[in-house]
Amino acid sequence: MLPVEEQIRFYIKQYGSSARSRKPVHGVVGDIVSGKLYEESRNRGYICDHTITILICADGANPYERSKFGFWPFMGVVNEAPYTVRRSNVIVFALFYGDKKSSMDIFIKPCVDELIRLGTTGIVVDGSTYYIKPLIVSVDAVARPVLRNTTHFNGLYGCDFCLHPGQVDRKGKGHARVYPNPRDGSSSFPLRTSQQHDSDLLESASVHGILGDTPFLRIPGFDFIAAFVPEYMHSVCLGVVRYFLLLWTVSSYNTEPWFIGKRAILDELNKRLTEIKPPSEITRTPQTLENIPYWKASEFRSFVLYYYPILQGVLPEPFFSHFSSLAYSLFGLLQDEIPVNCVRKIEAVLRNFVYEAECLYGSQHITYNMHLLTHLGKSVIDWGCLWSTSAFIPEWINGDLQNLFNGTQNVIDQMAQMYLLRIAIRKEAIDLLASSSIPNEVACLLHRLLCLPKSIISSRFLQHDRTIDGYTVRGKSTKRKLVAEEVVALKNLFRGSNAMAELNRIELELHEDYVFYPKVKSRNGGFFTTSSYAKSPKRINFYSLLKNGDFLRIEKIFVIENNASLVGPPIFLFGYKLGTVRKDIFCPPRIGSILVENIAGQTTRLVGKSKEIVAICIESISKKCVVLIEKYDTIVLTAIPNPYETD
């Protein structure tokens, strides 16, 4: 066990109750606090004003390749904090190291005992008592039954969320448990409930996959059944998406109608894939399809969200359209926020996706991860969009922990000691970094070793930065007059506004207070560049989705100086609006009576751009876009669904 109280005290003293995510909007889900079950937890008194709830993670990793030993940190992520704050303040309860994941129960009990103490006694900080309580458990399909003490997914009643018994089908040269659609005409199996779980526990034999008691049932007020989520990093990215990519390209399926693994086809797909220039939010540039076994979860996420259109014209149409509906659904459930009625429609799309998968590929391919797609919609309604409960934060922490030891001896001791050292000096390091006398090299070293937030040191390197109303223009500035087409564009923007008279009075064409910058950072942390910005040749950061649904190619970023009549930030963009061809080309068809609507920014095919340059205010920008540039001036692009999950 690690000193949990010290970590929590550090968080409270740094952020207190001020570090709160956005206030939820009725009928819309976004972060965890907007979920239906979070609100119910408040209403029943489990959460109060001085309660800090946490998302429990226990995702393991191997300390080095080809090791039969692994480590599993028991972690807590603060649900009420904004995403960037929670990522930088993960609470590590304990570290387990061994060769059998089933032995994890050795360290589960002391962690649960600590959770019970923190939730009943609390922690006093500056005269106020804070109660730390678990709310959600987000782990992979292997760890979930260990924590729940239930049958694994390859056993009878192995689903952690419903009473689907599964069935054993022949697969390849052996057999596997699969989860095909119900045969009785119903759309799903009954969901697991607390009452059903308690009743099954009383039976002498295993019923519905329940093997026995678990320490989590001892936590007062904790909704043990509802707390577990079908975490999408493992189930979708490393599960379903990876499965389909291998299914299409592995030679053992070379007689199937979906097979696209021939050398000439792979070469063409690899060419399309490696020509993509993703924005800076996607740190890994695309790898070839031969490297699929080495892809990370974020690379599979990028493929299903942004890159899958490269398959069009190569993967036969029924299979491409089918996969497109998965991309559409995931894009919707990963929005920073989405109306509940849209989530209901996506639920129907995903159920239909699993049904069609069985028709197209056969029941032997309806794996457990495929079945979990039918539970994603409910998870979003209960606990917020998929990014809010994903394992990408724990995965990032695991990577950080792997840097805390050397060699192969006493791995867990080294890891624990270095982590405790980090905790001990973190506060002092932050105070030290506030001093401008610290060399930048030392600041970077402290930032990397102690896993400090980027905001603490970012200002030390931004000599040309200028922040205006929450936006930051970056890079070396230039001041100049506007050219004729820019004058027309700006006048068109201001036509009818209060600022127009003022701009006319000072003679727009002759006004010299126009300061141009190569980059601008938005309020949510993403940044855009002009199309002529040359320092990132392998990146495209100049396509954006506007709030009105249009797409813009950014040519210039500028600030209007000394104009008091302007309303809002005086930061503007010149650019070209893009043309559109069939916005529904990648949208699923109608499912019965359900009309599936376009989501703003979803994968869209566009042709050409406007001939005239336009001006827009910075507040008109909604999201950055990932672009696939094809021939004949055709562009396929997708807006990044949320600003939080960057690689």
C-alpha positions in Angstrom: 0.0 0.0 0.0 1.1 3.5 -0.8 0.3 6.6 1.4 -3.0 7.5 -0.2 -3.8 10.4 2.2 -0.8 12.4 1.1 -1.8 12.1 -2.5 -5.4 13.2 -1.7 -4.2 16.1 0.5 -1.9 17.3 -2.3 -4.9 17.3 -4.7 -7.2 19.1 -2.3 -4.7 21.7 -1.4 -3.8 22.4 -5.0 -7.4 22.4 -6.4 -9.9 22.0 -3.5 -13.5 22.1 -4.6 -12.8 24.6 -7.3 -11.5 22.0 -9.7 -14.9 21.0 -11.0 -15.9 19.9 -14.5 -18.6 21.7 -16.4 -22.1 21.9 -14.9 -24.3 19.3 -16.5 -27.1 20.4 -18.9 -30.5 18.6 -18.7 -30.9 16.1 -21.4 -27.3 16.1 -22.4 -24.5 13.8 -21.3 -20.8 14.7 -21.3 -18.5 14.2 -18.3 -19.2 11.8 -15.5 -21.1 14.4 -13.4 -23.7 14.6 -16.2 -24.5 10.9 -16.0 -27.9 9.7 -14.8 -26.4 7.5 -12.0 -24.1 10.3 -10.8 -27.3 12.4 -10.2 -29.0 9.5 -8.6 -26.0 9.0 -6.3 -26.3 12.6 -5.2 -30.1 12.3 -4.6 -29.7 9.2 -2.4 -27.0 11.0 -0.3 -24.0 8.9 -1.4 -22.4 12.2 -2.8 -22.5 15.5 -0.9 -20.7 18.8 -1.4 -17.5 17.6 0.4 -17.4 14.2 -1.4 -14.7 13.4 -3.8 -15.7 10.4 -5.9 -13.1 8.3 -7.8 -13.1 6.0 -10.8 -11.2 2.8 -9.8 -8.7 1.3 -12.3 -6.6 -1.8 -12.1 -5.1 -2.2 -15.5 -1.9 -4.1 -15.6 1.2 -4.1 -17.8 4.4 -6.0 -18.3 7.6 -4.3 -17.0 9.5 -5.5 -20.0 8.9 -7.6 -23.1 8.5 -11.4 -22.9 8.1 -11.3 -19.1 5.8 -13.7 -17.4 5.6 -11.3 -14.5 3.4 -8.2 -14.6 2.4 -5.3 -12.3 -1.0 -4.0 -11.5 -1.5 -0.6 -9.9 -4.8 -0.1 -8.0 -5.6 3.5 -9.0 -8.3 6.2 -8.4 -9.1 9.0 -10.8 -11.0 12.0 -9.5 -14.4 12.2 -11.3 -15.3 15.8 -10.4 -12.0 17.3 -11.7 -11.6 18.6 -15.3 -10.0 16.0 -17.5 -6.5 17.6 -17.6 -6.5 17.9 -13.8 -7.6 14.3 -13.2 -5.0 13.1 -15.6 -2.2 14.8 -13.6 -3.5 13.7 -10.2 -4.1 10.0 -10.4 -4.2 8.5 -6.9 -2.2 5.2 -6.7 -3.4 3.0 -3.8 -1.2 0.0 -4.2 1.1 -1.8 -6.6 0.9 -5.6 -7.1 3.6 -7.6 -8.9 3.3 -11.3 -9.8 2.8 -13.9 -12.4 -0.9 -14.7 -12.0 -3.6 -12.1 -12.3 -5.9 -14.3 -10.2 -3.6 -13.5 -7.3 -4.8 -9.9 -7.5 -7.3 -10.6 -4.7 -4.3 -10.5 -2.3 -4.2 -6.7 -2.6 -7.8 -6.0 -3.4 -8.9 -6.4 0.3 -6.5 -3.8 1.8 -7.4 -1.3 -1.0 -11.1 -1.8 -0.3 -10.5 -1.4 3.5 -8.8 1.9 2.8 -11.7 3.0 0.6 -14.1 2.2 3.4 -12.1 4.3 5.9 -11.8 7.2 3.5 -15.5 7.2 2.8 -16.6 7.0 6.4 -14.0 8.8 8.4 -12.8 11.1 5.7 -9.7 13.4 5.5 -9.5 16.8 7.3 -7.8 19.5 5.2 -7.7 23.1 6.4 -10.6 22.5 8.8 -12.9 20.8 6.3 -13.6 17.1 6.1 -13.6 15.5 2.7 -15.0 12.0 2.0 -13.4 9.9 -0.8 -15.8 7.3 -2.3 -15.6 4.9 -5.2 -18.2 5.4 -7.9 -17.1 3.7 -11.1 -14.8 0.7 -11.8 -13.2 0.8 -15.2 -11.0 -2.2 -16.0 -10.5 -4.7 -18.9 -12.4 -7.9 -19.5 -9.7 -10.0 -17.7 -9.6 -7.9 -14.5 -13.3 -7.3 -14.2 -14.3 -10.9 -13.2 -11.4 -10.9 -10.7 -12.8 -7.8 -9.0 -16.4 -9.1 -9.2 -15.5 -12.7 -8.4 -17.5 -14.0 -11.3 -17.0 -16.3 -14.4 -14.6 -15.0 -17.1 -16.0 -14.0 -20.5 -15.1 -17.4 -21.9 -17.3 -19.2 -19.4 -21.0 -19.7 -19.0 -22.8 -16.3 -18.2 -19.5 -14.5 -18.7 -21.0 -11.1 -19.6 -20.5 -8.7 -16.7 -23.5 -6.6 -17.7 -26.3 -8.9 -18.8 -27.5 -12.5 -18.4 -26.3 -13.7 -21.9 -25.1 -17.3 -21.3 -23.0 -17.3 -24.5 -22.6 -20.4 -26.6 -19.6 -22.5 -27.7 -19.0 -22.5 -31.4 -16.4 -24.1 -33.6 -13.8 -21.5 -34.6 -10.7 -22.4 -36.7 -9.3 -25.6 -35.4 -10.9 -25.3 -32.0 -13.9 -23.9 -30.2 -14.6 -20.5 -28.5 -17.5 -19.0 -26.5 -19.3 -16.4 -28.6 -22.3 -14.1 -27.8 -24.7 -14.3 -30.8 -27.9 -12.4 -30.9 -31.0 -13.7 -29.0 -32.9 -16.5 -30.9 -36.2 -15.8 -29.3 -36.8 -12.5 -31.2 -35.9 -10.2 -28.3 -33.4 -7.5 -28.8 -31.3 -8.2 -25.7 -30.9 -10.4 -22.6 -32.0 -9.1 -19.1 -29.5 -6.8 -17.5 -27.8 -7.7 -14.2 -29.2 -6.0 -11.1 -28.2 -5.7 -7.5 -31.2 -7.7 -6.4 -30.5 -10.5 -8.8 -26.8 -10.5 -7.7 -27.7 -10.7 -4.0 -30.2 -13.5 -4.7 -27.7 -15.5 -6.7 -25.1 -15.2 -3.9 -27.4 -17.1 -1.6 -27.3 -20.1 -3.8 -24.9 -22.9 -2.9 -23.8 -23.4 -6.5 -22.6 -20.9 -9.1 -25.6 -19.1 -10.6 -25.4 -16.7 -13.5 -21.7 -16.8 -13.4 -21.4 -15.5 -9.8 -18.7 -17.5 -7.9 -18.9 -15.8 -4.5 -18.5 -12.8 -2.3 -16.2 -9.9 -3.1 -14.7 -7.2 -0.9 -16.4 -4.4 -2.9 -19.8 -5.5 -1.5 -18.6 -4.2 1.9 -18.3 -0.6 0.8 -21.3 1.3 2.4 -23.7 2.7 -0.3 -21.6 1.5 -3.2 -23.7 0.3 -6.2 -21.5 -2.6 -7.0 -23.4 -3.8 -10.1 -23.9 -0.3 -11.8 -20.3 0.7 -11.0 -18.6 -1.4 -13.7 -18.5 -0.1 -17.2 -17.7 -1.7 -20.6 -14.5 0.3 -20.9 -14.0 1.2 -24.6 -10.2 1.3 -24.9 -10.0 -2.4 -24.4 -13.4 -3.6 -25.7 -13.6 -1.4 -28.9 -10.1 -0.2 -29.8 -8.0 -3.2 -28.8 -11.0 -5.5 -29.2 -13.5 -5.0 -32.1 -11.4 -2.7 -34.3 -8.3 -4.8 -34.1 -10.3 -7.9 -34.6 -11.8 -6.6 -37.9 -8.5 -5.4 -39.2 -6.9 -8.8 -38.7 -10.0 -10.5 -40.0 -9.8 -8.6 -43.3 -6.0 -9.0 -43.8 -4.9 -12.4 -42.3 -4.2 -15.0 -44.9 -6.2 -17.7 -43.2 -9.3 -15.9 -44.4 -8.1 -15.6 -48.0 -11.2 -17.4 -49.4 -13.7 -15.1 -47.6 -15.5 -12.3 -49.5 -14.2 -9.7 -47.1 -10.5 -10.6 -47.5 -8.3 -7.7 -48.6 -4.9 -9.1 -47.7 -3.4 -9.5 -51.1 -0.1 -7.8 -51.6 -1.2 -5.3 -54.2 -4.2 -4.3 -52.1 -2.2 -3.9 -49.0 0.4 -1.8 -50.8 -2.4 0.6 -52.0 -3.9 0.8 -48.5 -0.5 1.4 -46.9 0.2 4.2 -49.4 -3.1 5.8 -48.5 -2.6 5.4 -44.8 1.0 6.6 -44.6 0.2 9.7 -46.7 -2.1 11.0 -44.0 -0.8 14.0 -42.0 -2.7 13.9 -38.7 -3.0 17.0 -36.5 -0.7 17.4 -33.5 -3.3 16.0 -31.2 -2.6 12.6 -32.7 1.0 12.0 -31.8 1.5 8.8 -33.6 1.5 9.0 -37.4 -0.2 6.1 -39.2 1.7 2.8 -39.4 1.3 0.2 -42.2 -1.2 -2.6 -41.9 1.6 -5.2 -41.6 2.3 -3.6 -38.2 -1.2 -4.1 -36.8 0.1 -6.5 -34.1 2.2 -3.6 -32.7 -0.4 -0.9 -33.0 -1.3 0.9 -29.7 -4.9 1.4 -28.6 -4.8 5.0 -29.7 -3.8 4.0 -33.2 -6.9 1.7 -33.5 -9.0 4.6 -32.2 -7.6 6.9 -34.9 -8.3 4.3 -37.6 -11.9 3.8 -36.7 -12.6 7.5 -36.2 -10.5 9.1 -39.0 -8.7 6.8 -41.3 -11.2 4.1 -42.2 -12.4 5.9 -45.4 -9.2 4.6 -47.0 -11.1 1.2 -47.2 -13.7 2.6 -49.5 -13.5 1.0 -53.0 -11.3 -1.7 -51.6 -13.3 -3.5 -48.9 -16.5 -4.8 -50.6 -19.4 -2.4 -50.0 -21.5 -4.5 -47.6 -18.6 -4.8 -45.2 -17.4 -1.2 -45.6 -20.9 0.2 -44.9 -21.2 -2.1 -41.9 -17.9 -0.9 -40.4 -18.9 2.7 -41.2 -21.8 2.4 -38.7 -19.3 1.4 -36.0 -17.2 4.5 -36.8 -20.3 6.7 -36.7 -21.4 5.3 -33.3 -18.0 5.6 -31.7 -17.7 9.2 -33.0 -21.0 10.1 -31.4 -20.3 8.5 -28.0 -16.9 10.2 -27.9 -18.3 13.7 -28.3 -17.5 16.1 -25.5 -21.3 16.1 -24.9 -24.2 14.6 -26.8 -28.0 14.7 -26.3 -29.5 11.6 -24.6 -31.9 11.1 -27.5 -28.9 10.8 -29.9 -27.4 8.2 -27.6 -30.6 6.2 -27.8 -30.3 6.2 -31.6 -26.7 5.1 -31.5 -27.7 2.3 -29.2 -30.0 1.1 -32.0 -27.2 1.5 -34.5 -24.8 -0.6 -32.4 -27.4 -3.4 -31.8 -28.0 -3.5 -35.6 -24.2 -3.5 -36.1 -23.8 -6.7 -34.0 -26.8 -8.3 -35.7 -25.4 -7.5 -39.2 -22.0 -8.7 -38.1 -23.5 -12.1 -37.5 -25.2 -12.1 -40.9 -22.1 -11.0 -42.7 -19.3 -12.8 -40.9 -21.0 -15.6 -39.0 -21.9 -16.2 -35.4 -18.4 -17.5 -34.6 -17.1 -14.0 -35.0 -19.5 -12.4 -32.4 -16.9 -12.2 -29.7 -17.4 -10.9 -26.2 -16.0 -7.6 -27.2 -18.5 -7.4 -30.1 -21.3 -8.2 -27.6 -20.1 -5.4 -25.3 -21.0 -2.9 -28.1 -24.6 -3.4 -27.1 -23.9 -2.1 -23.6 -22.0 1.1 -24.6 -25.0 3.3 -24.9 -26.4 2.6 -21.5 -22.9 3.2 -20.0 -22.9 6.7 -21.6 -26.3 7.6 -20.3 -25.4 6.3 -16.8 -21.8 7.7 -16.5 -21.1 10.1 -19.3 -19.4 9.9 -22.7 -16.9 7.1 -23.3 -13.8 9.3 -22.9 -14.8 10.1 -19.3 -14.6 6.5 -18.1 -12.0 5.1 -20.5 -8.7 3.4 -19.5 -6.5 5.8 -21.5 -5.5 7.7 -18.3 -4.6 4.6 -16.4 -2.7 3.3 -19.5 -0.8 6.6 -19.5 0.1 6.2 -15.8 1.2 2.6 -16.4 3.6 3.9 -19.1 4.9 6.5 -16.6 5.4 3.8 -13.8 7.4 1.7 -16.2 10.0 4.5 -16.3 10.5 4.3 -12.5 12.8 1.3 -12.4 16.0 -0.1 -13.9 17.0 -3.7 -14.5 15.0 -6.7 -13.6 15.7 -7.0 -9.8 13.2 -5.7 -7.1 11.1 -4.0 -9.8 8.1 -3.3 -7.6 10.3 -1.9 -4.8 12.0 0.5 -7.2 8.7 1.5 -8.6 7.1 2.2 -5.2 10.2 4.1 -3.9 10.5 6.3 -6.9 6.7 7.0 -6.8 6.9 7.9 -3.1 9.8 10.2 -3.8 7.8 11.9 -6.5 4.9 12.4 -4.1 7.3 13.8 -1.4 8.9 16.5 -3.6 6.1 17.4 -6.0 4.7 20.4 -4.0 8.2 21.7 -3.5 9.0 21.3 -7.2 5.9 23.3 -8.2 6.9 26.1 -5.9 10.4 26.0 -7.3 9.2 26.2 -10.9 7.4 29.4 -10.0 10.8 31.0 -9.7 12.1 32.4 -12.9 15.7 31.7 -11.8 15.4 28.0 -12.5 17.0 27.1 -15.9 14.6 25.9 -18.5 16.5 22.6 -18.8 15.9 21.9 -15.1 12.3 22.9 -15.4 11.8 20.3 -18.2 13.6 17.6 -16.2 11.3 18.2 -13.2 8.2 18.3 -15.4 9.1 14.9 -17.0 10.3 13.1 -13.8 7.4 14.3 -11.6 4.7 14.1 -14.1 3.7 17.8 -13.6 0.9 19.5 -15.5 2.1 21.2 -18.8 0.6 24.5 -17.7 3.2 24.8 -14.9 6.2 25.2 -17.3 4.5 26.2 -20.6 4.8 29.9 -19.9 8.6 29.7 -19.7 9.0 28.9 -23.4 6.4 31.1 -24.9 8.3 34.4 -25.6 6.0 35.4 -28.5 2.7 34.3 -26.9 -0.1 36.6 -26.2 -3.3 35.7 -24.4 -6.6 37.5 -25.1 -9.9 36.5 -23.5 -8.7 32.9 -23.0 -7.3 32.5 -26.5 -3.5 32.6 -27.1 -1.9 33.7 -30.3 1.5 32.2 -30.8 4.7 32.7 -32.8 6.5 35.7 -34.2 4.0 38.4 -35.2 4.0 40.7 -38.2 2.0 43.9 -38.7 0.7 45.0 -42.1 -2.2 46.5 -44.0 -5.0 44.3 -45.4 -5.1 43.5 -49.1 -8.2 44.2 -51.1 -9.8 40.7 -50.8 -9.2 40.7 -47.0 -10.9 44.1 -46.7 -14.0 42.7 -48.5 -14.0 39.6 -46.3 -13.8 41.6 -43.1 -16.5 44.0 -44.2 -18.8 41.1 -45.0 -18.2 39.7 -41.6 -19.1 43.0 -39.8 -21.9 44.0 -42.1 -24.9 45.0 -39.9 -22.9 44.8 -36.7 -22.1 47.6 -34.2 -18.4 47.4 -35.1 -19.0 48.2 -38.8 -19.5 51.9 -38.4 -16.3 52.1 -36.3 -14.3 50.1 -38.9 -15.6 52.3 -41.7 -14.7 55.5 -39.8 -11.1 54.5 -39.5 -10.9 53.5 -43.1 -10.4 49.8 -43.1 -8.0 49.8 -46.1 -5.6 52.1 -44.5 -5.7 50.8 -40.9 -2.3 49.4 -39.9 -3.2 47.8 -36.6 -3.5 44.3 -38.0 -1.1 41.9 -36.3 -0.8 38.5 -37.9 0.3 35.3 -36.1 1.1 31.8 -37.3 -0.8 29.9 -34.6 -3.7 30.3 -32.1 -4.5 28.2 -29.1 -8.2 27.8 -28.3 -9.8 27.9 -24.8 -10.0 24.1 -24.7 -6.3 23.7 -25.3 -6.2 22.8 -29.0 -4.3 24.9 -31.4 -4.6 25.8 -35.1 -2.0 27.1 -37.6 -2.2 28.8 -40.9 -1.8 26.7 -44.1 1.5 28.3 -44.8 3.0 27.4 -41.4 6.1 25.4 -42.4 7.5 24.1 -39.1 5.3 21.0 -39.0 5.4 19.5 -42.6 4.1 16.1 -41.4 1.1 17.7 -39.6 -2.0 19.4 -40.8 -3.5 21.8 -38.2 -5.3 24.2 -40.4 -8.7 22.6 -41.1 -11.5 23.4 -38.7 -15.2 22.7 -38.1 -17.2 25.9 -37.5 -20.1 26.1 -35.1 -22.5 26.5 -38.0 -21.4 23.1 -39.5 -19.2 24.5 -42.3 -15.6 23.5 -42.7 -12.8 26.0 -43.1 -9.2 26.0 -44.3 -7.3 28.6 -42.3 -5.1 30.9 -44.3 -4.4 33.8 -41.8 -4.7 34.5 -38.1 -4.8 38.1 -37.0 -5.6 40.5 -34.2 -7.4 43.8 -34.6 -5.7 46.3 -32.2 -7.2 49.3 -30.4 -10.9 48.9 -31.4 -13.2 49.3 -28.4 -16.4 48.7 -30.4 -15.5 45.0 -31.1 -17.6 42.5 -29.1 -15.7 39.4 -28.0 -12.0 38.5 -28.6 -10.4 40.7 -31.3 -8.9 37.5 -32.9 -10.0 36.7 -36.5 -9.2 34.2 -39.2 -9.1 34.5 -43.0 -9.8 31.2 -44.8 -11.6 29.3 -47.5 -14.9 27.5 -46.9 -15.0 24.0 -48.3 -17.6 22.6 -50.7 -19.7 19.6 -49.8 -20.9 16.4 -51.5 -23.5 14.3 -49.6 -22.9 14.7 -45.9 -24.7 11.4 -45.3 -22.3 9.3 -47.4 -20.7 7.8 -44.2 -23.9 7.8 -42.2 -25.8 4.6 -41.3 -29.1 4.1 -43.1 -32.5 4.2 -41.4 -33.0 1.4 -38.9 -36.7 0.6 -38.9 -38.5 3.7 -37.8 -35.3 5.3 -36.5 -33.8 8.0 -38.8 -30.1 8.3 -38.0 -29.0 11.9 -38.2 -25.7 13.4 -39.1 -23.5 14.5 -36.2 -21.7 17.8 -36.6 -18.2 17.1 -37.8 -18.6 13.4 -38.6 -16.7 11.9 -41.6 -17.7 14.1 -44.6 -16.7 14.1 -48.2 -16.0 17.6 -49.6 -15.0 18.7 -53.1 -13.2 22.0 -53.8 -13.3 25.2 -51.8 -14.9 28.6 -52.1 -13.2 31.0 -54.5 -13.5 34.0 -52.2 -11.7 34.3 -48.9 -13.9 34.7 -45.9 -13.3 36.2 -42.4 -14.6 34.7 -39.2 -14.2 35.4 -35.5 -12.2 33.0 -33.4 -15.3 32.1 -31.4 -16.9 30.6 -34.5 -14.4 27.7 -34.5 -15.7 24.5 -33.0 -13.2 21.7 -33.5 -10.0 20.8 -35.4 -10.3 18.3 -38.2 -8.3 15.3 -39.4 -8.0 15.2 -43.1 -7.6 12.6 -45.8 -6.6 14.3 -49.0 -7.5 12.4 -52.2 -7.2 13.2 -55.9 -9.3 15.5 -57.9 -9.5 18.1 -55.2 -11.6 15.8 -53.0 -11.1 15.9 -49.2 -12.5 13.5 -46.6 -12.3 14.9 -43.1 -13.6 14.3 -39.6 -13.7 16.7 -36.7 -11.9 15.5 -33.5 -14.9 14.5 -31.3 -13.5 15.9 -28.0 -10.5 17.9 -26.9 -9.6 15.6 -24.0 -8.3 12.2 -25.3 -5.1 13.2 -27.2 -2.4 10.7 -27.6 
